Amino acid sequence: MNTVRYINHMGDDLMVVNAARVSFKKESKELTDKDIKLINYLAKHGHWTPFAHPQITLHIKAPFPIRTQFFKHKIGFVENEVSRRYVDDTPEFFTPIWAARPMNMKQGAGEILDMDSQNKAHLIYWHGLASANTAYSQLLDMGVAPEQARMVLPLATYTEWYWTGSLAAYARFYSQRSDPHAQSEIREYAEKIGSIISGLFPVSWSALTNSGINPE
């Protein structure tokens, strides 16, 4: 199951305001309409550093190909991932909704396949997963080190990690990964992440995701 779980966060919309106002040696004690206007101004004009001070930590579970897309986002993020060098519990596998290969090779997937093709693809897919899972168990049973036995597991295997990043970094991630051109699976994660962060930083998140933000 694809999951995004809130762990904790540091800061709020007021922290963004005060990170900006410190330039003038000023500080707001509570969020005012003037502060909200400032947040929107900062986002609109790409002044991203005040949004880099708040931090959010999430626990994310995803199959490896989707995890790879997460880890491409390096600026403002750090991750710690479960390791099958040490963990040898029964792996979980992702089940996709099958799509056709597109005519345009710049796109990863085309139209969703019909139900008959879905069923046939599932049979082939799960046969392969079952074989890999059996081989993994047999290697462990014969005493092979988990860090080597894991090599037989397919990309469909789920992994999970703690992901900590700044508000600015998460906004950049959301902007790119909620885009219609992004892979459908990563878009689902982006929307879940957005729904969590929008509740923590309602003014800043709205300003950032409506204007976009660039670290450069």
Buried (B, 14 or more C-beta within 10 A) or exposed (E): EBEBEBEEBEBBBBBBBBBBBEEEEEEBEEBEEEBBEBBBEBBBEEEBEBBBBBBBBBEBBBBBBBBEBBEEBEEBBEBEEBEBEEEBEEBEBBEBEBBEEEEEEEEEBEEEBEEEEBEEBEEEBBEEBEEBBEBBBEBBEEEBEBEEBBEBBBEBBBBBBBBBBBBBBBBBBBBBBBEEEBBEBBBBBBEBBBEBBBEBBEBBBBBBBEBBBEEE
